[in-house]
Amino acid sequence: MMQRRILIAGLAAVAVLAGCDSAPKKADILEKAKGAKTKADLEKALGKPTEVDKIGPVEKWTYKASDGSVTYIIVADQVTLDVTGGNKK
């Protein structure tokens, strides 16, 4: 009987967690990174990016959001631009 209760509680917890959207919104990402001037600042504020593209000294760091994505353009270790994108349908 006790094992059955534990199983039911576990399944309920999984169902609740499956319904949660763990990705932040674009606005949350932009707010957390406000004032980040360097790659180190950005990584400290947001963690590792979802995707990194490099072309010479230029890097593009993209963070996925529940409502799209936020991309930061980094040149010579300096954060120079942020761009948001919508969800792809």
N, CA, C and O atoms as a MOPAC input file, in Angstrom:
PM7 MOZYME 1SCF
protein

 N      0.82000 1    -1.18900 1     0.00000 1
 C      0.00000 1     0.00000 1     0.00000 1
 C      0.87200 1     1.26400 1     0.00000 1
 O      0.58600 1     2.22200 1    -0.71800 1
 N      1.94300 1     1.25700 1     0.81600 1
 C      2.84000 1     2.40200 1     0.89600 1
 C      3.56200 1     2.60800 1    -0.43800 1
 O      3.74400 1     3.74300 1    -0.87900 1
 N      3.97400 1     1.50900 1    -1.07700 1
 C      4.66500 1     1.61500 1    -2.36600 1
 C      3.74800 1     2.21100 1    -3.42500 1
 O      4.19100 1     2.97800 1    -4.28000 1
 N      2.48700 1     1.86100 1    -3.36500 1
 C      1.52400 1     2.38500 1    -4.32200 1
 C      1.37400 1     3.89600 1    -4.15500 1
 O      1.29800 1     4.62400 1    -5.14500 1
 N      1.33000 1     4.36700 1    -2.91700 1
 C      1.23000 1     5.81000 1    -2.65600 1
 C      2.46200 1     6.54200 1    -3.16500 1
 O      2.35400 1     7.62200 1    -3.74500 1
 N      3.62500 1     5.95600 1    -2.95000 1
 C      4.87000 1     6.56900 1    -3.42500 1
 C      4.87000 1     6.62900 1    -4.94800 1
 O      5.26900 1     7.63700 1    -5.53200 1
 N      4.42600 1     5.56100 1    -5.58900 1
 C      4.35300 1     5.52400 1    -7.04800 1
 C      3.39600 1     6.58800 1    -7.57200 1
 O      3.71400 1     7.28600 1    -8.53500 1
 N      2.24700 1     6.71700 1    -6.95800 1
 C      1.26600 1     7.71800 1    -7.38000 1
 C      1.81900 1     9.12600 1    -7.18300 1
 O      1.66000 1     9.98300 1    -8.05200 1
 N      2.46500 1     9.36500 1    -6.05300 1
 C      3.05600 1    10.68300 1    -5.79200 1
 C      4.15600 1    10.98600 1    -6.80200 1
 O      4.26900 1    12.11700 1    -7.27600 1
 N      4.95900 1     9.99600 1    -7.12900 1
 C      6.02100 1    10.17700 1    -8.11500 1
 C      5.47200 1    10.48800 1    -9.49100 1
 O      5.98300 1    11.37100 1   -10.18000 1
 N      4.44000 1     9.77600 1    -9.89500 1
 C      3.82700 1    10.03100 1   -11.19500 1
 C      3.19100 1    11.41800 1   -11.24400 1
 O      3.25600 1    12.09400 1   -12.27000 1
 N      2.58500 1    11.83700 1   -10.15700 1
 C      1.98700 1    13.17000 1   -10.09700 1
 C      3.06800 1    14.24200 1   -10.22600 1
 O      2.87300 1    15.24100 1   -10.91900 1
 N      4.20700 1    14.03700 1    -9.56300 1
 C      5.31300 1    14.99300 1    -9.63900 1
 C      5.84400 1    15.08800 1   -11.06400 1
 O      6.11600 1    16.18500 1   -11.55100 1
 N      5.99200 1    13.95600 1   -11.73200 1
 C      6.46700 1    13.94600 1   -13.11700 1
 C      5.48300 1    14.69100 1   -14.01600 1
 O      5.90200 1    15.45500 1   -14.88600 1
 N      4.21100 1    14.48400 1   -13.82200 1
 C      3.19600 1    15.16600 1   -14.62500 1
 C      3.26200 1    16.67700 1   -14.43400 1
 O      3.14600 1    17.43400 1   -15.39900 1
 N      3.44700 1    17.11400 1   -13.19800 1
 C      3.54500 1    18.54800 1   -12.92100 1
 C      4.79300 1    19.11900 1   -13.57400 1
 O      4.72400 1    20.16500 1   -14.22000 1
 N      5.92600 1    18.45700 1   -13.42100 1
 C      7.17100 1    18.94600 1   -14.00100 1
 C      7.12800 1    18.94700 1   -15.52100 1
 O      7.70100 1    19.83900 1   -16.14700 1
 N      6.47800 1    17.98900 1   -16.12100 1
 C      6.36700 1    17.92600 1   -17.57700 1
 C      5.58100 1    19.11600 1   -18.11400 1
 O      5.80600 1    19.54900 1   -19.24400 1
 N      4.67900 1    19.63600 1   -17.32600 1
 C      3.88600 1    20.77900 1   -17.74200 1
 C      4.58900 1    22.10600 1   -17.56000 1
 O      4.12900 1    23.12500 1   -18.07500 1
 N      5.69100 1    22.11300 1   -16.84100 1
 C      6.42700 1    23.34400 1   -16.58600 1
 C      7.29800 1    23.69600 1   -17.78400 1
 O      7.89400 1    22.81500 1   -18.40400 1
 N      7.37100 1    24.97700 1   -18.10800 1
 C      8.24700 1    25.44400 1   -19.17000 1
 C      9.47400 1    26.02500 1   -18.47800 1
 O      9.40000 1    27.10600 1   -17.89400 1
 N     10.58700 1    25.32900 1   -18.53700 1
 C     11.76500 1    25.73300 1   -17.78400 1
 C     12.55200 1    26.84400 1   -18.46000 1
 O     13.37700 1    27.48600 1   -17.81000 1
 N     12.32000 1    27.09000 1   -19.75000 1
 C     13.05800 1    28.14000 1   -20.44800 1
 C     12.51100 1    29.50800 1   -20.03400 1
 O     11.29800 1    29.69900 1   -19.93700 1
 N     13.42000 1    30.45500 1   -19.79100 1
 C     12.96700 1    31.80400 1   -19.44600 1
 C     12.39900 1    32.51200 1   -20.68100 1
 O     12.57500 1    32.04100 1   -21.80500 1
 N     11.73800 1    33.61000 1   -20.47500 1
 C     11.24600 1    34.43600 1   -21.58000 1
 C     12.37900 1    35.35000 1   -22.06200 1
 O     13.35000 1    35.58400 1   -21.34300 1
 N     12.23700 1    35.86500 1   -23.29700 1
 C     13.25600 1    36.75500 1   -23.86600 1
 C     13.50400 1    37.95500 1   -22.95900 1
 O     14.65000 1    38.34200 1   -22.72900 1
 N     12.43700 1    38.53500 1   -22.45100 1
 C     12.56800 1    39.71400 1   -21.59000 1
 C     13.37600 1    39.39700 1   -20.33400 1
 O     14.14200 1    40.23700 1   -19.86100 1
 N     13.21000 1    38.18700 1   -19.79000 1
 C     13.96400 1    37.78200 1   -18.59800 1
 C     15.45600 1    37.67800 1   -18.91400 1
 O     16.29900 1    38.10900 1   -18.12700 1
 N     15.77000 1    37.09900 1   -20.07600 1
 C     17.17400 1    36.95800 1   -20.48100 1
 C     17.80800 1    38.33300 1   -20.65500 1
 O     18.90300 1    38.58800 1   -20.15200 1
 N     17.11800 1    39.21300 1   -21.36500 1
 C     17.64300 1    40.56500 1   -21.58400 1
 C     17.85300 1    41.30500 1   -20.26700 1
 O     18.85200 1    42.00400 1   -20.09600 1
 N     16.91600 1    41.15100 1   -19.34500 1
 C     17.02900 1    41.82500 1   -18.04800 1
 C     18.21600 1    41.29400 1   -17.24600 1
 O     18.97300 1    42.06900 1   -16.66200 1
 N     18.37500 1    39.96300 1   -17.22100 1
 C     19.48700 1    39.37100 1   -16.45400 1
 C     20.84100 1    39.78200 1   -17.00700 1
 O     21.80900 1    39.90600 1   -16.25700 1
 N     20.91400 1    39.99400 1   -18.32000 1
 C     22.19500 1    40.32600 1   -18.94900 1
 C     22.43900 1    41.82600 1   -19.06000 1
 O     23.47100 1    42.25800 1   -19.57400 1
 N     21.49700 1    42.60700 1   -18.58100 1
 C     21.63800 1    44.07000 1   -18.66100 1
 C     22.94800 1    44.49300 1   -18.00000 1
 O     23.24000 1    44.09300 1   -16.87300 1
 N     23.71700 1    45.28700 1   -18.69300 1
 C     24.98300 1    45.76900 1   -18.15200 1
 C     26.17200 1    44.86600 1   -18.43500 1
 O     27.30500 1    45.23600 1   -18.12400 1
 N     25.94800 1    43.68600 1   -19.01900 1
 C     27.06100 1    42.78600 1   -19.36100 1
 C     27.85600 1    43.39900 1   -20.51300 1
 O     27.30800 1    43.66000 1   -21.58400 1
 N     29.12500 1    43.62200 1   -20.29000 1
 C     29.97900 1    44.25400 1   -21.30100 1
 C     30.94500 1    43.27100 1   -21.95200 1
 O     31.38700 1    43.49200 1   -23.08000 1
 N     31.27500 1    42.18700 1   -21.24900 1
 C     32.24600 1    41.22200 1   -21.76300 1
 C     31.63200 1    39.82100 1   -21.80900 1
 O     30.56300 1    39.57700 1   -21.25000 1
 N     32.33500 1    38.90000 1   -22.49200 1
 C     31.88100 1    37.51200 1   -22.51900 1
 C     31.77100 1    36.95300 1   -21.11200 1
 O     30.82000 1    36.24100 1   -20.79200 1
 N     32.74400 1    37.27600 1   -20.27400 1
 C     32.73000 1    36.77500 1   -18.88700 1
 C     31.50600 1    37.30000 1   -18.13700 1
 O     30.86600 1    36.55500 1   -17.39400 1
 N     31.17700 1    38.58900 1   -18.33100 1
 C     29.98800 1    39.17400 1   -17.69600 1
 C     28.72800 1    38.44900 1   -18.15400 1
 O     27.85400 1    38.12300 1   -17.35100 1
 N     28.65100 1    38.20200 1   -19.46400 1
 C     27.47100 1    37.56600 1   -20.03700 1
 C     27.31300 1    36.13700 1   -19.52900 1
 O     26.21400 1    35.71400 1   -19.17300 1
 N     28.41500 1    35.40300 1   -19.49900 1
 C     28.35500 1    34.02600 1   -19.01700 1
 C     28.02300 1    33.97600 1   -17.52900 1
 O     27.32300 1    33.07000 1   -17.07700 1
 N     28.51900 1    34.93700 1   -16.77600 1
 C     28.20500 1    34.98500 1   -15.33900 1
 C     26.70900 1    35.25100 1   -15.13200 1
 O     26.09200 1    34.68900 1   -14.22700 1
 N     26.13700 1    36.10600 1   -15.97100 1
 C     24.72700 1    36.46400 1   -15.83200 1
 C     23.79100 1    35.37200 1   -16.33600 1
 O     22.74600 1    35.12700 1   -15.73300 1
 N     24.15700 1    34.70700 1   -17.44500 1
 C     23.23000 1    33.78800 1   -18.11000 1
 C     23.67900 1    32.34200 1   -18.18300 1
 O     22.88500 1    31.46600 1   -18.52700 1
 N     24.92700 1    32.07800 1   -17.86700 1
 C     25.44000 1    30.72000 1   -18.02500 1
 C     25.89900 1    30.47600 1   -19.45000 1
 O     26.00100 1    31.41000 1   -20.24600 1
 N     26.17400 1    29.23000 1   -19.76600 1
 C     26.63100 1    28.86700 1   -21.10600 1
 C     25.49000 1    29.07500 1   -22.11300 1
 O     24.33600 1    28.77600 1   -21.80900 1
 N     25.81100 1    29.58700 1   -23.31000 1
 C     24.77300 1    29.76700 1   -24.31600 1
 C     24.30000 1    28.43200 1   -24.88100 1
 O     25.01100 1    27.43000 1   -24.80800 1
 N     23.10700 1    28.42900 1   -25.43700 1
 C     22.55300 1    27.24400 1   -26.08600 1
 C     23.34300 1    26.91400 1   -27.34100 1
 O     23.56000 1    25.74600 1   -27.66600 1
 N     23.77200 1    27.95600 1   -28.04300 1
 C     24.48900 1    27.78800 1   -29.30600 1
 C     25.54500 1    28.87500 1   -29.44800 1
 O     25.31200 1    30.02600 1   -29.08100 1
 N     26.72000 1    28.50300 1   -29.98700 1
 C     27.79100 1    29.46100 1   -30.24200 1
 C     28.24300 1    29.30200 1   -31.69200 1
 O     28.52800 1    28.19300 1   -32.14500 1
 N     28.30500 1    30.42200 1   -32.41500 1
 C     28.85700 1    30.44700 1   -33.76900 1
 C     30.01700 1    31.42200 1   -33.76100 1
 O     29.94000 1    32.49300 1   -33.15800 1
 N     31.11300 1    31.03700 1   -34.44700 1
 C     32.29500 1    31.90100 1   -34.50200 1
 C     32.70300 1    32.12600 1   -35.94900 1
 O     32.74200 1    31.19900 1   -36.75800 1
 N     33.00500 1    33.38100 1   -36.25000 1
 C     33.59600 1    33.74700 1   -37.53800 1
 C     34.71900 1    34.71500 1   -37.21000 1
 O     34.48000 1    35.88900 1   -36.92900 1
 N     35.94600 1    34.21200 1   -37.24700 1
 C     37.08600 1    35.05000 1   -36.88000 1
 C     36.93800 1    35.56300 1   -35.46600 1
 O     36.69300 1    34.78300 1   -34.54500 1
 N     37.08500 1    36.88100 1   -35.27600 1
 C     36.98300 1    37.44900 1   -33.92500 1
 C     35.54300 1    37.70200 1   -33.47300 1
 O     35.31500 1    38.17800 1   -32.36100 1
 N     34.58300 1    37.38700 1   -34.32700 1
 C     33.17500 1    37.63700 1   -34.00800 1
 C     32.51900 1    36.34200 1   -33.53600 1
 O     32.64600 1    35.29600 1   -34.17200 1
 N     31.81400 1    36.43400 1   -32.40700 1
 C     31.06500 1    35.29100 1   -31.88300 1
 C     29.59600 1    35.66900 1   -31.76800 1
 O     29.25200 1    36.81700 1   -31.48700 1
 N     28.74800 1    34.69400 1   -31.98800 1
 C     27.30400 1    34.87800 1   -31.83600 1
 C     26.84800 1    33.86600 1   -30.78900 1
 O     26.89200 1    32.65900 1   -31.02500 1
 N     26.41200 1    34.36200 1   -29.63400 1
 C     25.92900 1    33.51300 1   -28.54600 1
 C     24.41100 1    33.58600 1   -28.53700 1
 O     23.83500 1    34.67000 1   -28.43500 1
 N     23.76800 1    32.43700 1   -28.64400 1
 C     22.31100 1    32.38400 1   -28.66600 1
 C     21.79600 1    31.62800 1   -27.44900 1
 O     22.28800 1    30.55300 1   -27.10500 1
 N     20.80500 1    32.21300 1   -26.81600 1
 C     20.12700 1    31.60400 1   -25.66700 1
 C     18.67600 1    31.35600 1   -26.06900 1
 O     17.99000 1    32.27000 1   -26.52800 1
 N     18.21000 1    30.12100 1   -25.89700 1
 C     16.82500 1    29.80200 1   -26.20500 1
 C     15.92500 1    30.32600 1   -25.10100 1
 O     16.26500 1    30.28900 1   -23.91800 1
 N     14.76900 1    30.81500 1   -25.52300 1
 C     13.75600 1    31.31600 1   -24.59700 1
 C     12.44300 1    30.61300 1   -24.90700 1
 O     12.27600 1    30.04000 1   -25.98400 1
 N     11.51700 1    30.65800 1   -23.96700 1
 C     10.22400 1    30.00700 1   -24.19400 1
 C      9.44800 1    30.69000 1   -25.31200 1
 O      8.58200 1    30.07600 1   -25.93500 1
 N      9.75300 1    31.95900 1   -25.56800 1
 C      9.05500 1    32.71000 1   -26.60300 1
 C      9.96600 1    33.12000 1   -27.76000 1
 O      9.69600 1    34.11000 1   -28.44100 1
 N     11.03500 1    32.37000 1   -27.98400 1
 C     11.95200 1    32.65300 1   -29.08800 1
 C     13.38900 1    32.45200 1   -28.67700 1
 O     13.73700 1    31.43400 1   -28.07900 1
 N     14.23000 1    33.42800 1   -28.99900 1
 C     15.64600 1    33.33800 1   -28.64100 1
 C     16.23200 1    34.73900 1   -28.50000 1
 O     15.68100 1    35.72000 1   -28.99800 1
 N     17.36300 1    34.79900 1   -27.80900 1
 C     18.11700 1    36.04800 1   -27.68000 1
 C     19.53900 1    35.74800 1   -28.11900 1
 O     20.15800 1    34.79600 1   -27.64400 1
 N     20.05500 1    36.56900 1   -29.03200 1
 C     21.40700 1    36.38200 1   -29.54800 1
 C     22.24000 1    37.60700 1   -29.21900 1
 O     21.80900 1    38.74500 1   -29.39800 1
 N     23.43800 1    37.34500 1   -28.73700 1
 C     24.39600 1    38.40600 1   -28.44300 1
 C     25.54600 1    38.30100 1   -29.42800 1
 O     26.07100 1    37.21200 1   -29.65800 1
 N     25.94300 1    39.43100 1   -30.01300 1
 C     27.09300 1    39.48700 1   -30.90400 1
 C     28.26500 1    40.00600 1   -30.07700 1
 O     28.18400 1    41.05200 1   -29.43200 1
 N     29.34900 1    39.25100 1   -30.11600 1
 C     30.53200 1    39.57900 1   -29.31300 1
 C     31.71000 1    39.76800 1   -30.25600 1
 O     32.00200 1    38.89800 1   -31.07600 1
 N     32.38800 1    40.90800 1   -30.13700 1
 C     33.56100 1    41.21100 1   -30.94900 1
 C     34.70800 1    41.51100 1   -30.00400 1
 O     34.62500 1    42.41300 1   -29.17000 1
 N     35.79400 1    40.73600 1   -30.14400 1
 C     36.99800 1    40.93900 1   -29.33000 1
 C     36.65200 1    40.99900 1   -27.84200 1
 O     37.09800 1    41.90400 1   -27.13600 1
 N     35.86500 1    40.04500 1   -27.36700 1
 C     35.47500 1    39.87400 1   -25.96700 1
 C     34.46100 1    40.90800 1   -25.47400 1
 O     34.07900 1    40.87800 1   -24.30400 1
 N     34.02100 1    41.81500 1   -26.33700 1
 C     33.05600 1    42.83900 1   -25.93400 1
 C     31.67500 1    42.53400 1   -26.49600 1
 O     31.53500 1    42.26600 1   -27.69000 1
 N     30.65400 1    42.57300 1   -25.64500 1
 C     29.28300 1    42.38500 1   -26.07700 1
 C     28.86300 1    43.66400 1   -26.79900 1
 O     28.84600 1    44.74200 1   -26.20600 1
 N     28.52000 1    43.53700 1   -28.09300 1
 C     28.23900 1    44.72500 1   -28.87500 1
 C     26.76500 1    44.89800 1   -29.25400 1
 O     26.32400 1    46.01100 1   -29.53900 1
 N     25.99600 1    43.78600 1   -29.25900 1
 C     24.62300 1    43.86500 1   -29.74900 1
 C     23.82100 1    42.70200 1   -29.20700 1
 O     24.34400 1    41.60100 1   -29.03200 1
 N     22.53600 1    42.95400 1   -28.93900 1
 C     21.63100 1    41.84300 1   -28.62900 1
 C     20.46600 1    41.90100 1   -29.60100 1
 O     19.98100 1    42.97500 1   -29.95500 1
 N     20.02700 1    40.71600 1   -30.02700 1
 C     18.95700 1    40.58900 1   -31.00800 1
 C     18.00100 1    39.52000 1   -30.51000 1
 O     18.43400 1    38.48500 1   -30.00400 1
 N     16.70100 1    39.76300 1   -30.64900 1
 C     15.73000 1    38.75300 1   -30.25800 1
 C     15.04600 1    38.19900 1   -31.50000 1
 O     14.89600 1    38.87900 1   -32.51500 1
 N     14.64400 1    36.95800 1   -31.38500 1
 C     13.92800 1    36.30500 1   -32.48100 1
 C     12.70900 1    35.60300 1   -31.93700 1
 O     12.65800 1    35.24900 1   -30.75900 1
 N     11.72500 1    35.40200 1   -32.79300 1
 C     10.50100 1    34.72900 1   -32.38200 1
 C     10.62000 1    33.22400 1   -32.52700 1
 O     11.61300 1    32.70900 1   -33.04100 1
 N      9.59900 1    32.53200 1   -32.06800 1
 C      9.53600 1    31.07600 1   -32.23000 1
 C      9.34300 1    30.74400 1   -33.69500 1
 O      8.58000 1    31.40900 1   -34.39600 1
 N     10.03400 1    29.71600 1   -34.15600 1
 C      9.84500 1    29.24200 1   -35.51200 1
 C      8.64600 1    28.31900 1   -35.51700 1
 O      8.53100 1    27.44400 1   -34.65900 1
 N      7.77200 1    28.49900 1   -36.45400 1
 C      6.54500 1    27.68700 1   -36.53700 1
 C      6.75100 1    26.54200 1   -37.49800 1
 O      5.84000 1    25.74200 1   -37.70900 1

